[in-house]
Amino acid sequence: MDAGTIRILMAKLGDGFEAAVGRLSFAFREAGYEVVHVENQSPEAIVTSALQEAVDHIGITTLPGAKIEDIARIMELLKKKDMSYVRVTAGGFLDYNDIDKVKEAGVVEFFPKGTSISELIIWAKDNIKLTDDWSK
């Protein structure tokens, strides 16, 4: 792995097809990121994968049935494992009234369903940075 390559873990919460996460993973790879794509997993498994894969960022796609509590649990587990430096974004199917709750849990940005992939890539280039805390 190139020392300057940002590693992003792409995961999904909720019920639905992997197509959205697959398209996002492909687009981020094309934009120069190293992407680790995991299947639908529990918050515990997502955080364990983030630790094992030494990622700099976690991107979560929320599909129908995704629970705010699962996102909050991911944030809680990152903190518990001294991984608070791994920033998390989420996007997809959530009630607009819940977006503030997601951000209060520690998610740095939520992208509503319909946000274009090009908007996501532009945001990522401006906001996702390498972490150097893996040696801790």
Z-matrix of the N, CA and C atoms (Angstrom, degrees):
N
C 1 1.452
C 2 1.520 1 109.20
N 3 1.303 2 117.75 1 133.91
C 4 1.459 3 123.69 2 174.39
C 5 1.520 4 108.71 3 -65.02
N 6 1.332 5 116.64 4 132.40
C 7 1.465 6 121.08 5 -177.78
C 8 1.522 7 111.91 6 -61.27
N 9 1.319 8 117.88 7 -20.43
C 10 1.451 9 120.82 8 -178.70
C 11 1.512 10 114.04 9 -97.99
N 12 1.320 11 118.09 10 7.10
C 13 1.455 12 121.01 11 -177.97
C 14 1.522 13 110.64 12 -90.63
N 15 1.302 14 115.34 13 124.85
C 16 1.458 15 121.00 14 178.09
C 17 1.521 16 108.76 15 -78.08
N 18 1.334 17 115.23 16 131.42
C 19 1.467 18 121.96 17 179.84
C 20 1.528 19 109.10 18 -102.95
N 21 1.328 20 114.87 19 126.88
C 22 1.462 21 121.53 20 -179.62
C 23 1.518 22 108.93 21 -120.35
N 24 1.319 23 116.15 22 130.98
C 25 1.457 24 121.69 23 173.01
C 26 1.522 25 107.36 24 -93.14
N 27 1.321 26 117.38 25 122.69
C 28 1.464 27 122.63 26 176.51
C 29 1.515 28 107.98 27 -104.86
N 30 1.325 29 115.94 28 125.16
C 31 1.458 30 121.60 29 -179.47
C 32 1.515 31 109.40 30 -137.60
N 33 1.319 32 115.14 31 165.88
C 34 1.463 33 118.87 32 176.22
C 35 1.508 34 109.53 33 -129.70
N 36 1.306 35 114.37 34 149.81
C 37 1.460 36 122.59 35 172.73
C 38 1.523 37 107.27 36 -123.98
N 39 1.313 38 117.23 37 139.70
C 40 1.453 39 121.22 38 179.19
C 41 1.512 40 111.04 39 105.79
N 42 1.325 41 114.44 40 -173.43
C 43 1.456 42 121.02 41 -175.33
C 44 1.517 43 110.10 42 -107.52
N 45 1.313 44 115.50 43 133.99
C 46 1.455 45 119.29 44 178.23
C 47 1.505 46 111.09 45 155.78
N 48 1.298 47 114.38 46 -175.61
C 49 1.452 48 121.71 47 -176.05
C 50 1.526 49 111.36 48 -80.23
N 51 1.305 50 115.07 49 157.93
C 52 1.458 51 122.35 50 178.55
C 53 1.533 52 111.79 51 -80.30
N 54 1.314 53 118.28 52 -1.70
C 55 1.463 54 120.76 53 -172.27
C 56 1.522 55 112.81 54 -56.62
N 57 1.316 56 118.18 55 -44.95
C 58 1.468 57 120.59 56 -177.58
C 59 1.528 58 110.91 57 -63.40
N 60 1.325 59 116.80 58 -45.17
C 61 1.463 60 120.21 59 -179.94
C 62 1.519 61 109.69 60 -66.42
N 63 1.320 62 117.77 61 -37.86
C 64 1.461 63 121.46 62 177.63
C 65 1.515 64 112.28 63 -62.43
N 66 1.334 65 116.62 64 -43.78
C 67 1.475 66 120.45 65 178.26
C 68 1.527 67 110.80 66 -64.08
N 69 1.333 68 115.91 67 -42.09
C 70 1.465 69 119.69 68 178.72
C 71 1.526 70 111.04 69 -64.52
N 72 1.313 71 116.39 70 -44.39
C 73 1.464 72 120.23 71 179.73
C 74 1.522 73 110.61 72 -59.03
N 75 1.327 74 116.83 73 -46.09
C 76 1.462 75 121.26 74 179.39
C 77 1.532 76 110.93 75 -60.82
N 78 1.329 77 116.62 76 -46.70
C 79 1.466 78 120.91 77 -177.89
C 80 1.528 79 111.30 78 -62.65
N 81 1.319 80 116.89 79 -41.26
C 82 1.458 81 119.44 80 -179.95
C 83 1.527 82 111.46 81 -70.16
N 84 1.332 83 117.80 82 -34.99
C 85 1.472 84 120.03 83 174.21
C 86 1.537 85 109.72 84 -62.62
N 87 1.312 86 115.49 85 -44.80
C 88 1.475 87 119.98 86 179.31
C 89 1.530 88 111.34 87 -62.03
N 90 1.321 89 117.25 88 -28.68
C 91 1.469 90 121.79 89 179.83
C 92 1.533 91 112.12 90 -83.96
N 93 1.335 92 117.28 91 -0.81
C 94 1.457 93 120.39 92 174.64
C 95 1.519 94 116.56 93 104.11
N 96 1.307 95 117.23 94 4.95
C 97 1.456 96 120.69 95 178.70
C 98 1.519 97 109.90 96 -90.43
N 99 1.323 98 116.75 97 152.12
C 100 1.454 99 120.61 98 169.95
C 101 1.520 100 106.20 99 -91.80
N 102 1.318 101 116.41 100 123.99
C 103 1.459 102 121.09 101 -173.72
C 104 1.525 103 110.40 102 -115.24
N 105 1.311 104 114.50 103 129.87
C 106 1.460 105 122.16 104 171.91
C 107 1.519 106 105.43 105 -106.36
N 108 1.325 107 116.11 106 117.01
C 109 1.469 108 121.53 107 -176.76
C 110 1.521 109 107.57 108 -105.39
N 111 1.323 110 116.84 109 122.21
C 112 1.461 111 120.32 110 177.30
C 113 1.521 112 109.63 111 -113.75
N 114 1.301 113 115.66 112 149.24
C 115 1.460 114 121.41 113 177.40
C 116 1.521 115 109.31 114 -69.26
N 117 1.313 116 115.57 115 174.95
C 118 1.467 117 121.65 116 178.31
C 119 1.529 118 109.18 117 -55.07
N 120 1.305 119 116.87 118 119.46
C 121 1.453 120 121.73 119 -175.48
C 122 1.517 121 110.82 120 -136.66
N 123 1.315 122 114.75 121 168.43
C 124 1.461 123 121.79 122 175.67
C 125 1.527 124 108.80 123 -75.75
N 126 1.320 125 117.76 124 161.83
C 127 1.467 126 119.78 125 174.93
C 128 1.534 127 112.13 126 -54.72
N 129 1.324 128 117.38 127 -39.69
C 130 1.469 129 120.49 128 179.46
C 131 1.522 130 111.39 129 -62.37
N 132 1.326 131 116.75 130 -43.56
C 133 1.462 132 120.16 131 -179.91
C 134 1.526 133 111.44 132 -67.94
N 135 1.310 134 117.34 133 -36.48
C 136 1.471 135 120.37 134 178.26
C 137 1.526 136 110.16 135 -62.90
N 138 1.323 137 117.00 136 -46.17
C 139 1.470 138 120.05 137 -179.66
C 140 1.529 139 110.59 138 -67.28
N 141 1.315 140 117.90 139 -39.17
C 142 1.471 141 120.38 140 176.71
C 143 1.520 142 110.29 141 -61.34
N 144 1.330 143 117.78 142 -43.70
C 145 1.469 144 121.30 143 177.16
C 146 1.519 145 110.95 144 -61.79
N 147 1.326 146 116.89 145 -40.93
C 148 1.472 147 120.50 146 179.34
C 149 1.524 148 110.71 147 -61.40
N 150 1.315 149 116.69 148 -40.27
C 151 1.461 150 120.93 149 178.51
C 152 1.518 151 110.68 150 -68.45
N 153 1.324 152 117.65 151 -49.18
C 154 1.462 153 121.54 152 -178.43
C 155 1.521 154 112.25 153 -62.51
N 156 1.309 155 117.01 154 -35.57
C 157 1.468 156 121.56 155 -176.89
C 158 1.524 157 112.96 156 -90.71
N 159 1.329 158 117.03 157 -2.10
C 160 1.472 159 122.41 158 178.90
C 161 1.527 160 111.68 159 50.53
N 162 1.329 161 115.37 160 53.88
C 163 1.459 162 119.76 161 -177.80
C 164 1.523 163 111.35 162 -83.38
N 165 1.322 164 114.30 163 157.94
C 166 1.457 165 122.07 164 177.45
C 167 1.526 166 111.35 165 -94.40
N 168 1.328 167 116.37 166 -21.31
C 169 1.461 168 120.54 167 -172.14
C 170 1.528 169 108.74 168 -154.11
N 171 1.328 170 115.93 169 150.74
C 172 1.463 171 121.83 170 173.83
C 173 1.523 172 107.88 171 -120.65
N 174 1.323 173 116.26 172 128.03
C 175 1.457 174 122.63 173 173.93
C 176 1.519 175 108.67 174 -112.28
N 177 1.313 176 116.33 175 124.04
C 178 1.461 177 120.86 176 -176.86
C 179 1.523 178 109.44 177 -114.37
N 180 1.326 179 115.66 178 127.27
C 181 1.454 180 121.30 179 171.89
C 182 1.515 181 107.45 180 -95.33
N 183 1.325 182 116.11 181 123.29
C 184 1.459 183 120.07 182 178.36
C 185 1.520 184 108.53 183 -98.30
N 186 1.305 185 114.69 184 122.59
C 187 1.453 186 121.83 185 178.84
C 188 1.525 187 108.91 186 -105.71
N 189 1.335 188 118.25 187 171.95
C 190 1.461 189 118.50 188 178.15
C 191 1.533 190 110.77 189 -51.76
N 192 1.304 191 115.86 190 135.69
C 193 1.453 192 121.30 191 -178.84
C 194 1.520 193 113.87 192 93.65
N 195 1.329 194 117.18 193 -6.39
C 196 1.470 195 120.07 194 177.75
C 197 1.524 196 108.64 195 -65.57
N 198 1.307 197 115.68 196 142.31
C 199 1.463 198 120.51 197 -177.04
C 200 1.520 199 110.57 198 -112.77
N 201 1.304 200 115.50 199 137.40
C 202 1.462 201 121.04 200 175.78
C 203 1.524 202 109.66 201 -57.75
N 204 1.314 203 116.28 202 -35.38
C 205 1.460 204 120.43 203 -179.55
C 206 1.526 205 111.84 204 -60.59
N 207 1.337 206 117.48 205 -33.35
C 208 1.466 207 120.60 206 178.51
C 209 1.529 208 110.77 207 -68.59
N 210 1.321 209 116.23 208 -39.21
C 211 1.466 210 119.71 209 177.29
C 212 1.523 211 109.58 210 -66.21
N 213 1.323 212 116.47 211 -44.77
C 214 1.471 213 120.42 212 177.88
C 215 1.523 214 110.35 213 -60.35
N 216 1.324 215 117.22 214 -37.87
C 217 1.466 216 121.03 215 179.09
C 218 1.528 217 110.76 216 -65.29
N 219 1.308 218 118.18 217 -39.90
C 220 1.472 219 121.15 218 176.58
C 221 1.523 220 109.36 219 -59.11
N 222 1.320 221 116.70 220 -45.95
C 223 1.462 222 120.29 221 -179.31
C 224 1.529 223 111.01 222 -63.64
N 225 1.324 224 116.33 223 -41.09
C 226 1.467 225 121.67 224 178.81
C 227 1.533 226 110.75 225 -62.95
N 228 1.328 227 116.94 226 -43.71
C 229 1.467 228 120.89 227 -179.71
C 230 1.528 229 112.03 228 -66.97
N 231 1.332 230 116.85 229 -38.19
C 232 1.467 231 119.38 230 176.67
C 233 1.524 232 110.35 231 -59.79
N 234 1.317 233 115.36 232 -43.90
C 235 1.467 234 119.98 233 179.32
C 236 1.527 235 110.58 234 -64.49
N 237 1.319 236 116.12 235 -45.30
C 238 1.467 237 121.52 236 -178.89
C 239 1.530 238 111.60 237 -60.71
N 240 1.329 239 117.42 238 -34.00
C 241 1.465 240 121.69 239 -179.39
C 242 1.525 241 112.30 240 -92.73
N 243 1.337 242 116.72 241 17.10
C 244 1.469 243 122.10 242 -178.38
C 245 1.521 244 112.09 243 54.80
N 246 1.325 245 115.98 244 40.83
C 247 1.463 246 122.05 245 179.76
C 248 1.529 247 111.10 246 -118.70
N 249 1.310 248 117.26 247 27.06
C 250 1.460 249 120.25 248 -178.13
C 251 1.525 250 112.71 249 -61.85
N 252 1.316 251 117.11 250 -18.70
C 253 1.468 252 120.78 251 178.45
C 254 1.526 253 112.24 252 -71.81
N 255 1.338 254 118.18 253 -14.25
C 256 1.461 255 121.32 254 175.02
C 257 1.522 256 106.91 255 -81.92
N 258 1.322 257 114.91 256 112.26
C 259 1.465 258 119.28 257 -178.32
C 260 1.518 259 109.95 258 -83.37
N 261 1.328 260 114.94 259 154.24
C 262 1.462 261 121.64 260 -175.67
C 263 1.526 262 109.56 261 -128.07
N 264 1.326 263 114.92 262 133.56
C 265 1.461 264 120.78 263 169.06
C 266 1.521 265 106.99 264 -119.33
N 267 1.312 266 115.26 265 159.18
C 268 1.458 267 120.43 266 177.73
C 269 1.518 268 108.52 267 -144.10
N 270 1.298 269 114.77 268 160.96
C 271 1.451 270 118.98 269 178.12
C 272 1.508 271 110.92 270 -166.86
N 273 1.324 272 114.82 271 158.80
C 274 1.449 273 119.51 272 177.00
C 275 1.503 274 113.49 273 124.61
N 276 1.317 275 115.14 274 -133.74
C 277 1.458 276 122.66 275 -172.94
C 278 1.516 277 110.96 276 -88.44
N 279 1.280 278 117.54 277 99.13
C 280 1.460 279 123.11 278 167.97
C 281 1.512 280 106.11 279 -145.40
N 282 1.302 281 116.39 280 148.61
C 283 1.451 282 121.54 281 175.39
C 284 1.530 283 108.06 282 -62.74
N 285 1.309 284 117.66 283 135.46
C 286 1.470 285 121.06 284 -179.71
C 287 1.525 286 111.96 285 -54.96
N 288 1.320 287 117.05 286 -29.62
C 289 1.462 288 120.69 287 178.51
C 290 1.523 289 112.50 288 -68.60
N 291 1.338 290 116.93 289 -17.57
C 292 1.462 291 121.08 290 -178.13
C 293 1.527 292 113.18 291 -93.25
N 294 1.311 293 117.78 292 -10.00
C 295 1.463 294 120.40 293 -176.19
C 296 1.524 295 111.31 294 -61.39
N 297 1.315 296 118.19 295 -41.73
C 298 1.471 297 120.05 296 177.44
C 299 1.523 298 111.49 297 -61.53
N 300 1.331 299 117.25 298 -37.57
C 301 1.467 300 121.15 299 178.88
C 302 1.531 301 110.92 300 -64.14
N 303 1.327 302 116.38 301 -38.71
C 304 1.465 303 121.28 302 178.83
C 305 1.529 304 109.64 303 -64.44
N 306 1.314 305 116.31 304 -43.88
C 307 1.464 306 119.85 305 178.99
C 308 1.525 307 111.29 306 -66.89
N 309 1.335 308 116.79 307 -37.25
C 310 1.469 309 119.89 308 176.34
C 311 1.520 310 111.29 309 -62.28
N 312 1.325 311 116.95 310 -29.74
C 313 1.465 312 121.19 311 178.46
C 314 1.532 313 111.66 312 -72.24
N 315 1.338 314 116.66 313 -16.74
C 316 1.460 315 119.92 314 177.44
C 317 1.513 316 115.50 315 121.02
N 318 1.324 317 118.13 316 -1.59
C 319 1.459 318 121.15 317 176.46
C 320 1.528 319 107.86 318 -68.34
N 321 1.345 320 116.93 319 129.42
C 322 1.466 321 119.34 320 -173.77
C 323 1.522 322 113.37 321 -74.08
N 324 1.336 323 116.40 322 -27.62
C 325 1.465 324 119.03 323 179.28
C 326 1.517 325 108.43 324 -157.97
N 327 1.329 326 115.49 325 143.89
C 328 1.461 327 120.94 326 173.49
C 329 1.515 328 107.73 327 -120.82
N 330 1.340 329 115.61 328 129.60
C 331 1.453 330 122.00 329 -179.35
C 332 1.525 331 108.96 330 -108.70
N 333 1.334 332 117.33 331 114.41
C 334 1.468 333 119.95 332 -177.88
C 335 1.528 334 112.16 333 -63.92
N 336 1.328 335 115.09 334 157.05
C 337 1.459 336 121.63 335 175.45
C 338 1.528 337 107.78 336 -50.98
N 339 1.320 338 115.56 337 135.60
C 340 1.455 339 120.18 338 179.64
C 341 1.516 340 113.85 339 100.22
N 342 1.342 341 117.54 340 -9.01
C 343 1.467 342 119.89 341 175.58
C 344 1.530 343 107.95 342 -64.43
N 345 1.320 344 116.88 343 132.32
C 346 1.465 345 119.32 344 -176.68
C 347 1.530 346 111.04 345 -73.67
N 348 1.311 347 115.13 346 152.02
C 349 1.463 348 120.58 347 178.30
C 350 1.525 349 109.78 348 -61.94
N 351 1.332 350 117.87 349 -36.86
C 352 1.467 351 119.28 350 179.11
C 353 1.527 352 110.96 351 -63.18
N 354 1.337 353 118.35 352 -36.94
C 355 1.473 354 120.82 353 175.60
C 356 1.528 355 110.80 354 -63.17
N 357 1.331 356 116.58 355 -40.12
C 358 1.461 357 120.87 356 179.49
C 359 1.526 358 111.62 357 -64.42
N 360 1.326 359 116.48 358 -42.02
C 361 1.469 360 120.98 359 -179.92
C 362 1.527 361 109.93 360 -65.49
N 363 1.318 362 117.44 361 -43.13
C 364 1.471 363 120.77 362 178.42
C 365 1.524 364 109.74 363 -61.40
N 366 1.333 365 117.50 364 -44.89
C 367 1.468 366 120.68 365 178.82
C 368 1.530 367 109.53 366 -61.09
N 369 1.316 368 116.51 367 -44.91
C 370 1.470 369 120.84 368 -178.08
C 371 1.522 370 111.08 369 -60.56
N 372 1.316 371 117.25 370 -45.59
C 373 1.467 372 120.13 371 -178.68
C 374 1.524 373 111.63 372 -61.65
N 375 1.317 374 116.57 373 -31.01
C 376 1.469 375 120.73 374 179.31
C 377 1.523 376 113.62 375 -85.32
N 378 1.330 377 118.08 376 -20.90
C 379 1.463 378 120.04 377 -168.17
C 380 1.524 379 117.52 378 -126.71
N 381 1.324 380 119.15 379 -20.83
C 382 1.465 381 119.98 380 -178.57
C 383 1.524 382 108.85 381 -94.79
N 384 1.311 383 115.16 382 125.07
C 385 1.470 384 121.52 383 -177.86
C 386 1.522 385 109.84 384 -123.24
N 387 1.324 386 115.12 385 161.39
C 388 1.468 387 120.32 386 173.46
C 389 1.522 388 109.71 387 -66.14
N 390 1.310 389 115.98 388 144.57
C 391 1.466 390 119.71 389 170.37
C 392 1.518 391 106.88 390 -101.94
N 393 1.300 392 116.23 391 148.14
C 394 1.478 393 119.30 392 177.48
C 395 1.508 394 110.13 393 -119.27
N 396 1.321 395 116.63 394 21.24
C 397 1.461 396 121.56 395 -175.16
C 398 1.520 397 114.37 396 -91.83
N 399 1.344 398 118.36 397 3.75
C 400 1.459 399 119.55 398 -175.97
C 401 1.521 400 112.35 399 -70.81
N 402 1.314 401 117.63 400 -13.47
C 403 1.464 402 119.25 401 179.14
C 404 1.513 403 112.15 402 -83.34
N 405 1.326 404 117.74 403 -5.25
C 406 1.476 405 121.20 404 -179.02
C 407 1.501 406 110.70 405 -70.28
